[in-house]
């Protein structure tokens, strides 16, 4: 049986978050697109690493029986909440990337969502 993207929505969302982290880091590393505020590549890398540890510990980046998707098969409410938070994180990262372009002053603001600190 081949895994479809819809078989593992949390895996897909977690991978999209990692891609958004990498896109933001790449954007901040370009000499002509450094933010004028407090958001630095090192801050984003630390947050990316924390996200990877969280995702790996829960199985959000795994397939099969080790995956968070599998463990939450019978808990659609929890699965929906985690999926919503992952999508919100991805959207925040993408918006931050757009605002960190040339000539845009960006500041790092922390938001707490269930104990996680997200940069915006």
MMTF fields as JSON, N, C-alpha, C and O atoms, coordinates in Angstrom:
{
  "mmtfVersion": "1.0.0",
  "mmtfProducer": "UNKNOWN",
  "numBonds": 479,
  "numAtoms": 480,
  "numGroups": 120,
  "numChains": 1,
  "numModels": 1,
  "chainsPerModel": [1],
  "groupsPerChain": [120],
  "chainIdList": ["A"],
  "bondAtomList": [4, 2, 8, 6, 12, 10, 16, 14, 20, 18, 24, 22, 28, 26, 32, 30, 36, 34, 40, 38, 44, 42, 48, 46, 52, 50, 56, 54, 60, 58, 64, 62, 68, 66, 72, 70, 76, 74, 80, 78, 84, 82, 88, 86, 92, 90, 96, 94, 100, 98, 104, 102, 108, 106, 112, 110, 116, 114, 120, 118, 124, 122, 128, 126, 132, 130, 136, 134, 140, 138, 144, 142, 148, 146, 152, 150, 156, 154, 160, 158, 164, 162, 168, 166, 172, 170, 176, 174, 180, 178, 184, 182, 188, 186, 192, 190, 196, 194, 200, 198, 204, 202, 208, 206, 212, 210, 216, 214, 220, 218, 224, 222, 228, 226, 232, 230, 236, 234, 240, 238, 244, 242, 248, 246, 252, 250, 256, 254, 260, 258, 264, 262, 268, 266, 272, 270, 276, 274, 280, 278, 284, 282, 288, 286, 292, 290, 296, 294, 300, 298, 304, 302, 308, 306, 312, 310, 316, 314, 320, 318, 324, 322, 328, 326, 332, 330, 336, 334, 340, 338, 344, 342, 348, 346, 352, 350, 356, 354, 360, 358, 364, 362, 368, 366, 372, 370, 376, 374, 380, 378, 384, 382, 388, 386, 392, 390, 396, 394, 400, 398, 404, 402, 408, 406, 412, 410, 416, 414, 420, 418, 424, 422, 428, 426, 432, 430, 436, 434, 440, 438, 444, 442, 448, 446, 452, 450, 456, 454, 460, 458, 464, 462, 468, 466, 472, 470, 476, 474],
  "bondOrderList": [1, 1, 1, 1, 1, 1, 1, 1, 1, 1, 1, 1, 1, 1, 1, 1, 1, 1, 1, 1, 1, 1, 1, 1, 1, 1, 1, 1, 1, 1, 1, 1, 1, 1, 1, 1, 1, 1, 1, 1, 1, 1, 1, 1, 1, 1, 1, 1, 1, 1, 1, 1, 1, 1, 1, 1, 1, 1, 1, 1, 1, 1, 1, 1, 1, 1, 1, 1, 1, 1, 1, 1, 1, 1, 1, 1, 1, 1, 1, 1, 1, 1, 1, 1, 1, 1, 1, 1, 1, 1, 1, 1, 1, 1, 1, 1, 1, 1, 1, 1, 1, 1, 1, 1, 1, 1, 1, 1, 1, 1, 1, 1, 1, 1, 1, 1, 1, 1, 1],
  "groupList": [{"groupName": "UNK", "atomNameList": ["N", "CA", "C", "O"], "elementList": ["N", "C", "C", "O"], "formalChargeList": [0, 0, 0, 0], "bondAtomList": [1, 0, 2, 1, 3, 2], "bondOrderList": [1, 1, 2], "singleLetterCode": "X", "chemCompType": "L-PEPTIDE LINKING"}],
  "groupTypeList": [0, 0, 0, 0, 0, 0, 0, 0, 0, 0, 0, 0, 0, 0, 0, 0, 0, 0, 0, 0, 0, 0, 0, 0, 0, 0, 0, 0, 0, 0, 0, 0, 0, 0, 0, 0, 0, 0, 0, 0, 0, 0, 0, 0, 0, 0, 0, 0, 0, 0, 0, 0, 0, 0, 0, 0, 0, 0, 0, 0, 0, 0, 0, 0, 0, 0, 0, 0, 0, 0, 0, 0, 0, 0, 0, 0, 0, 0, 0, 0, 0, 0, 0, 0, 0, 0, 0, 0, 0, 0, 0, 0, 0, 0, 0, 0, 0, 0, 0, 0, 0, 0, 0, 0, 0, 0, 0, 0, 0, 0, 0, 0, 0, 0, 0, 0, 0, 0, 0, 0],
  "groupIdList": [1, 2, 3, 4, 5, 6, 7, 8, 9, 10, 11, 12, 13, 14, 15, 16, 17, 18, 19, 20, 21, 22, 23, 24, 25, 26, 27, 28, 29, 30, 31, 32, 33, 34, 35, 36, 37, 38, 39, 40, 41, 42, 43, 44, 45, 46, 47, 48, 49, 50, 51, 52, 53, 54, 55, 56, 57, 58, 59, 60, 61, 62, 63, 64, 65, 66, 67, 68, 69, 70, 71, 72, 73, 74, 75, 76, 77, 78, 79, 80, 81, 82, 83, 84, 85, 86, 87, 88, 89, 90, 91, 92, 93, 94, 95, 96, 97, 98, 99, 100, 101, 102, 103, 104, 105, 106, 107, 108, 109, 110, 111, 112, 113, 114, 115, 116, 117, 118, 119, 120],
  "secStructList": [7, 7, 7, 7, 4, 4, 4, 4, 2, 2, 2, 2, 2, 2, 2, 2, 2, 2, 2, 2, 2, 2, 2, 2, 2, 2, 2, 2, 2, 1, 4, 4, 4, 7, 7, 1, 1, 1, 7, 7, 2, 2, 2, 2, 2, 2, 2, 2, 2, 2, 2, 2, 2, 2, 2, 2, 2, 2, 6, 6, 6, 7, 7, 4, 4, 4, 1, 2, 2, 2, 2, 6, 6, 6, 7, 2, 2, 2, 2, 2, 2, 2, 2, 2, 2, 2, 2, 2, 2, 2, 2, 2, 2, 2, 2, 2, 2, 2, 2, 6, 1, 6, 6, 7, 7, 7, 7, 7, 7, 3, 3, 3, 3, 6, 6, 3, 3, 3, 3, 7],
  "xCoordList": [0.833, 0.0, 0.878, 1.771, 0.637, 1.435, 0.843, -0.372, 1.724, 1.267, 0.899, 1.673, -0.284, -0.689, -0.456, -0.401, -0.317, -0.108, -1.224, -0.982, -2.455, -3.556, -3.511, -4.196, -2.72, -2.584, -1.832, -2.03, -0.982, -0.146, -0.199, 0.799, -1.345, -1.449, -0.523, -0.03, -0.279, 0.623, 2.059, 2.806, 2.446, 3.772, 3.933, 4.941, 2.945, 3.007, 3.1, 3.886, 2.302, 2.32, 3.65, 4.168, 4.209, 5.505, 6.612, 7.501, 6.565, 7.558, 7.424, 8.429, 6.193, 5.987, 6.531, 7.053, 6.42, 6.996, 8.515, 9.111, 9.138, 10.595, 11.001, 11.986, 10.249, 10.537, 10.395, 11.198, 9.382, 9.189, 10.324, 10.78, 10.787, 11.947, 13.157, 13.853, 13.411, 14.567, 14.439, 15.431, 13.244, 13.035, 13.303, 13.906, 12.86, 13.11, 14.601, 15.135, 15.266, 16.712, 17.443, 18.319, 17.094, 17.717, 17.495, 18.404, 16.299, 15.973, 16.81, 17.296, 16.974, 17.747, 19.243, 19.973, 19.707, 21.133, 21.549, 22.742, 20.591, 20.928, 21.381, 20.69, 22.543, 23.079, 22.133, 22.103, 21.368, 20.491, 19.133, 18.29, 18.909, 17.604, 17.688, 16.8, 18.726, 18.819, 17.771, 17.517, 17.172, 16.163, 16.846, 17.963, 16.172, 16.713, 16.38, 16.747, 15.705, 15.267, 16.046, 17.23, 15.363, 15.997, 16.008, 16.63, 15.34, 15.254, 16.541, 16.868, 17.259, 18.52, 18.436, 17.561, 19.359, 19.428, 19.618, 19.012, 20.448, 20.708, 19.454, 19.24, 18.628, 17.376, 16.471, 15.9, 16.338, 15.458, 16.005, 15.232, 17.324, 17.916, 17.67, 17.405, 17.755, 17.481, 16.029, 15.747, 15.111, 13.697, 13.434, 12.635, 14.101, 13.97, 14.449, 13.796, 15.588, 16.13, 15.204, 15.029, 14.616, 13.659, 12.432, 11.908, 11.98, 10.834, 11.168, 10.352, 12.373, 12.771, 12.81, 12.374, 13.325, 13.37, 11.953, 11.652, 11.087, 9.692, 9.033, 8.397, 9.185, 8.543, 9.08, 8.313, 10.385, 10.966, 10.517, 10.214, 10.475, 10.053, 8.614, 8.289, 7.761, 6.35, 6.079, 5.029, 7.007, 6.787, 6.111, 5.6, 6.098, 5.446, 6.182, 5.597, 7.452, 8.237, 8.45, 9.347, 7.632, 7.751, 6.561, 5.511, 6.745, 5.659, 5.354, 6.136, 4.233, 3.888, 3.463, 2.962, 3.673, 3.215, 3.947, 3.433, 5.114, 5.86, 5.384, 5.82, 4.502, 4.102, 3.067, 2.298, 3.07, 2.055, 0.686, -0.324, 0.655, -0.607, -1.227, -2.429, -0.418, -0.92, -1.393, -2.451, -0.605, -0.956, -2.228, -2.893, -2.564, -3.761, -4.923, -5.857, -4.867, -5.942, -7.316, -8.296, -7.394, -8.685, -8.922, -9.831, -8.134, -8.293, -8.308, -7.355, -9.387, -9.462, -9.412, -8.908, -9.919, -9.89, -8.452, -8.073, -7.661, -6.254, -5.487, -4.679, -5.738, -5.068, -5.396, -4.511, -6.652, -7.065, -6.396, -5.971, -6.303, -5.675, -4.197, -3.699, -3.495, -2.07, -1.886, -0.975, -2.733, -2.654, -2.88, -2.186, -3.848, -4.118, -2.905, -2.539, -2.282, -1.11, 0.082, 0.819, 0.269, 1.356, 1.121, 2.056, -0.113, -0.421, -0.248, 0.194, -0.598, -0.407, 1.085, 1.491, 1.89, 3.337, 3.889, 4.668, 3.492, 3.956, 3.569, 4.396, 2.317, 1.855, 2.631, 2.984, 2.899, 3.671, 5.083, 5.596, 5.705, 7.058, 7.065, 7.96, 6.077, 6.015, 5.74, 6.314, 4.87, 4.604, 5.845, 6.149, 6.557, 7.784, 8.809, 9.514, 8.894, 9.817, 9.465, 10.355, 8.187, 7.759, 8.086, 8.468, 7.936, 8.189, 9.667, 10.036, 10.518, 11.943, 12.725, 13.951, 12.035, 12.699, 13.482, 13.521, 14.115, 14.94, 14.137, 13.019, 14.712, 14.109, 12.963, 12.34, 12.68, 11.583, 12.168, 12.972, 11.765, 12.257, 11.401, 10.182, 12.036, 11.343, 11.789, 12.978, 10.854, 11.205, 10.722, 9.733, 11.426, 11.036, 10.057, 10.396, 8.859, 7.853, 7.549, 7.376, 7.487, 7.226, 5.746, 5.114, 5.216, 3.848, 3.921, 4.66, 3.17, 3.137, 1.892, 0.772, 2.092, 1.01, 1.305, 2.243, 0.526, 0.677, 2.131, 2.615, 2.812, 4.174, 5.248, 6.433, 4.872, 5.865, 6.022, 5.045, 7.202, 7.476, 7.716, 8.659, 6.865, 6.981, 7.395, 6.937, 8.251, 8.672, 7.756, 7.371, 7.413, 6.61, 7.198, 6.678],
  "yCoordList": [-1.18, 0.0, 1.244, 1.375, 2.132, 3.346, 4.44, 4.633, 5.157, 6.237, 7.44, 7.874, 7.967, 9.187, 10.355, 10.162, 11.575, 12.729, 12.899, 13.385, 12.498, 12.638, 11.586, 11.729, 10.527, 9.507, 10.038, 9.558, 11.012, 11.562, 13.094, 13.735, 13.689, 15.152, 15.87, 16.955, 15.289, 15.934, 15.893, 16.856, 14.792, 14.697, 15.77, 16.476, 15.89, 16.899, 18.303, 19.115, 18.601, 19.934, 20.208, 21.322, 19.204, 19.377, 19.605, 20.428, 18.882, 19.084, 20.476, 21.111, 20.95, 22.301, 23.349, 24.373, 23.114, 24.032, 24.08, 25.156, 22.912, 22.884, 23.627, 24.365, 23.435, 24.151, 25.656, 26.427, 26.084, 27.51, 28.06, 29.182, 27.276, 27.692, 27.886, 28.896, 26.925, 27.016, 28.201, 28.871, 28.468, 29.609, 30.921, 31.833, 31.024, 32.237, 32.401, 33.504, 31.323, 31.383, 31.805, 32.67, 31.206, 31.583, 33.053, 33.738, 33.54, 34.94, 35.868, 36.9, 35.498, 36.332, 36.283, 37.207, 35.208, 35.084, 35.848, 36.046, 36.282, 37.064, 38.447, 39.104, 38.903, 40.185, 41.362, 42.296, 41.329, 42.456, 42.348, 43.23, 41.28, 41.101, 40.908, 40.297, 41.413, 41.298, 42.213, 43.316, 41.736, 42.553, 43.642, 43.465, 44.755, 45.865, 45.758, 46.642, 44.718, 44.578, 43.535, 43.305, 42.914, 41.955, 40.529, 39.661, 40.27, 38.908, 38.555, 39.148, 37.587, 37.174, 35.716, 34.967, 35.341, 33.957, 33.015, 31.944, 33.399, 32.509, 32.291, 31.186, 33.31, 33.154, 32.16, 31.272, 32.31, 31.427, 30.001, 29.047, 29.843, 28.501, 27.802, 26.601, 28.539, 27.956, 27.489, 26.392, 28.324, 27.947, 26.753, 25.878, 26.715, 25.571, 24.291, 23.251, 24.377, 23.202, 22.732, 21.53, 23.675, 23.317, 22.641, 21.676, 23.155, 22.549, 21.126, 20.219, 20.927, 19.587, 18.6, 17.458, 19.028, 18.157, 17.801, 16.639, 18.811, 18.578, 17.599, 16.633, 17.849, 17.019, 15.59, 14.637, 15.437, 14.093, 13.339, 12.148, 14.02, 13.364, 12.863, 11.817, 13.603, 13.206, 12.27, 11.628, 12.183, 11.356, 12.102, 11.479, 13.425, 14.222, 14.123, 14.402, 13.732, 13.607, 12.138, 11.82, 11.254, 9.819, 9.322, 9.963, 8.171, 7.48, 6.179, 5.72, 5.611, 4.306, 4.369, 5.387, 3.259, 3.138, 4.065, 4.348, 4.534, 5.453, 6.894, 7.779, 7.13, 8.505, 9.04, 8.287, 10.336, 11.012, 10.833, 10.705, 10.825, 10.594, 9.261, 9.187, 8.223, 6.896, 6.887, 6.342, 7.492, 7.485, 8.275, 8.032, 9.219, 10.026, 9.631, 10.41, 8.431, 7.973, 8.066, 8.403, 7.778, 7.759, 9.015, 9.047, 10.026, 11.284, 12.443, 13.218, 12.543, 13.544, 14.973, 15.862, 15.211, 16.552, 17.001, 18.117, 16.134, 16.459, 16.606, 17.522, 15.707, 15.759, 17.067, 17.69, 17.482, 18.736, 19.939, 20.868, 19.92, 21.035, 21.149, 22.25, 20.023, 20.043, 20.476, 21.245, 19.996, 20.385, 21.884, 22.544, 22.419, 23.862, 24.661, 25.665, 24.219, 24.924, 24.839, 25.812, 23.685, 23.554, 24.481, 25.115, 24.558, 25.456, 26.916, 27.735, 27.242, 28.607, 28.953, 30.06, 28.006, 28.216, 28.447, 29.376, 27.61, 27.758, 29.126, 29.808, 29.533, 30.831, 31.979, 32.942, 31.882, 32.915, 33.014, 34.114, 31.879, 31.873, 32.487, 33.264, 32.144, 32.688, 34.187, 34.927, 34.647, 36.081, 36.822, 37.915, 36.225, 36.843, 36.952, 37.956, 35.932, 35.966, 37.111, 37.815, 37.304, 38.387, 39.748, 40.672, 39.872, 41.158, 41.425, 42.541, 40.434, 40.635, 40.99, 40.881, 41.408, 41.783, 43.074, 43.654, 43.541, 44.741, 45.956, 46.182, 46.718, 47.963, 47.812, 48.805, 46.612, 46.383, 46.115, 45.199, 46.915, 46.699, 45.635, 45.774, 44.583, 43.466, 43.361, 43.46, 43.165, 42.914, 41.531, 41.034, 40.926, 39.587, 39.755, 40.303, 39.282, 39.302, 37.863, 37.016, 37.601, 36.224, 36.038, 36.878, 34.944, 34.546, 33.18, 32.31, 32.988, 31.684, 30.929, 31.407, 29.759, 28.86, 27.536, 26.833, 27.206, 25.956, 25.671, 24.552, 26.68, 26.482, 26.654, 26.612, 26.845, 27.038, 28.522, 29.27, 28.934, 30.329, 30.463, 29.885, 31.221, 31.401, 32.825, 33.758, 32.991, 34.327, 34.848, 34.121, 36.108, 36.737, 38.084, 38.8],
  "zCoordList": [0.0, 0.0, 0.0, 0.838, -0.91, -1.009, -0.122, -0.085, 0.597, 1.46, 0.61, -0.243, 0.85, 0.167, 1.102, 2.316, 0.568, 1.44, 2.465, 3.569, 2.104, 3.051, 4.145, 5.158, 3.969, 5.008, 6.219, 7.336, 6.006, 7.073, 7.05, 6.721, 7.391, 7.331, 8.309, 8.001, 9.474, 10.428, 9.929, 10.103, 9.314, 8.705, 7.635, 7.604, 6.764, 5.705, 6.264, 5.776, 7.288, 7.892, 8.588, 8.511, 9.266, 9.936, 8.912, 9.132, 7.794, 6.736, 6.121, 5.801, 5.955, 5.428, 6.39, 5.949, 7.69, 8.678, 8.545, 8.574, 8.398, 8.219, 6.953, 6.954, 5.875, 4.628, 4.828, 4.301, 5.585, 5.854, 6.715, 6.494, 7.699, 8.493, 7.582, 7.684, 6.692, 5.796, 4.844, 4.559, 4.355, 3.461, 4.193, 3.627, 5.444, 6.224, 6.496, 6.382, 6.851, 7.098, 5.828, 5.877, 4.693, 3.417, 3.117, 2.649, 3.382, 3.132, 4.013, 3.551, 5.276, 6.2, 5.911, 6.27, 5.263, 4.963, 3.716, 3.489, 2.904, 1.71, 2.15, 2.928, 1.659, 2.106, 1.869, 2.67, 0.79, 0.481, 1.161, 0.998, 1.92, 2.538, 4.049, 4.642, 4.666, 6.119, 6.748, 6.264, 7.829, 8.489, 9.293, 9.778, 9.429, 10.194, 11.666, 12.441, 12.071, 13.451, 14.213, 13.965, 15.135, 16.035, 15.521, 16.133, 14.417, 13.908, 13.174, 12.147, 13.713, 13.11, 12.681, 13.115, 11.829, 11.374, 12.554, 12.594, 13.51, 14.648, 15.492, 15.988, 15.664, 16.412, 15.707, 16.341, 14.391, 13.625, 13.625, 13.71, 13.532, 13.553, 14.889, 14.919, 15.98, 17.298, 17.366, 17.848, 16.882, 16.895, 15.974, 16.307, 14.823, 13.912, 14.594, 14.51, 15.265, 15.95, 17.07, 17.271, 17.794, 18.84, 18.235, 18.791, 17.095, 16.417, 15.982, 16.146, 15.422, 14.971, 16.134, 15.991, 17.275, 18.451, 18.888, 19.161, 18.953, 19.335, 18.366, 18.789, 17.073, 16.051, 16.072, 15.929, 16.25, 16.294, 17.547, 17.478, 18.681, 19.919, 19.847, 20.409, 19.16, 19.049, 17.884, 17.838, 16.948, 15.767, 14.633, 13.703, 14.693, 13.647, 12.316, 11.269, 12.338, 11.105, 10.725, 9.945, 11.275, 11.017, 10.209, 10.158, 9.581, 8.877, 9.61, 10.442, 9.294, 9.849, 11.301, 11.779, 11.992, 13.377, 14.342, 15.424, 13.983, 14.846, 14.686, 15.423, 13.737, 13.427, 14.408, 15.005, 14.553, 15.348, 14.698, 15.391, 13.372, 12.665, 13.083, 13.341, 13.149, 13.526, 14.975, 15.288, 15.851, 17.272, 17.567, 18.574, 16.688, 16.913, 16.002, 15.813, 15.442, 14.555, 15.208, 14.543, 16.474, 17.162, 17.986, 18.816, 17.773, 18.503, 17.513, 17.423, 16.787, 15.721, 16.256, 15.57, 17.454, 18.025, 18.283, 17.929, 18.897, 19.16, 17.856, 17.704, 16.923, 15.622, 14.903, 14.316, 14.946, 14.307, 14.96, 14.273, 16.291, 17.007, 16.649, 16.416, 16.605, 16.262, 14.813, 14.508, 13.929, 12.518, 12.363, 11.589, 13.097, 13.042, 13.524, 12.911, 14.619, 15.144, 14.186, 14.022, 13.56, 12.584, 11.392, 10.902, 10.93, 9.815, 10.211, 9.405, 11.454, 11.94, 12.023, 11.669, 12.488, 12.538, 11.138, 10.921, 10.192, 8.806, 8.255, 7.65, 8.458, 7.961, 8.597, 7.916, 9.897, 10.592, 10.026, 9.822, 9.775, 9.209, 7.812, 7.479, 7.0, 5.639, 5.655, 4.855, 6.555, 6.673, 7.154, 6.675, 8.098, 8.6, 7.484, 7.38, 6.658, 5.514, 4.573, 4.097, 4.301, 3.414, 4.012, 3.293, 5.325, 5.975, 6.209, 6.575, 6.008, 6.288, 5.036, 5.019, 4.0, 2.751, 2.895, 3.98, 1.801, 1.842, 2.283, 1.818, 3.168, 3.599, 4.586, 4.963, 5.002, 5.938, 7.309, 7.484, 8.276, 9.633, 10.299, 10.387, 10.762, 11.39, 12.836, 13.137, 13.708, 15.1, 15.47, 14.932, 16.387, 16.845, 17.999, 19.048, 17.788, 18.839, 19.196, 18.32, 20.461, 20.893, 21.189, 21.83, 20.721, 21.025, 21.667, 21.205, 22.712, 23.371, 22.955, 23.137, 22.4, 22.048, 22.728, 22.351, 23.704, 24.453, 24.824, 24.657, 25.323, 25.788, 24.735, 25.064, 23.475, 22.427, 22.165, 22.199, 21.912, 21.631, 20.14, 19.601, 19.48, 18.041, 17.755, 18.414, 16.783, 16.386, 15.308, 14.392, 15.425, 14.384, 14.07, 13.214]
}
